[in-house]
């Protein structure tokens, strides 16, 4: 089950730097996770200061 980023994202980029496979990129108004590349490791969720990342 891949992680997703909600609209609570403040586009700080903390999550992108923590992703070991580069599955996170800047989208329109918030960052987005490519579900096909996500390893479900949770590193991004732990790095998010607003708690905007969770599993689907």
C-alpha positions, 0 to 999 in steps of 0.5 A: 500500500503506497503512501499519499500526500494530502492537501495539508502539504506545505511544499517544504520538500522534507519528504523528497529528500528522505525517499530512498528511491526518488519516488517523490516530486513536486506537483501542482501546489504540493508534493506527490508520491509515485505509487509505482515506485514507492517502497512503503518504507515510511521515511517520507511520513516520518520526515513530514512536519505537518503529518500530511503523508499517510498510507492509502 
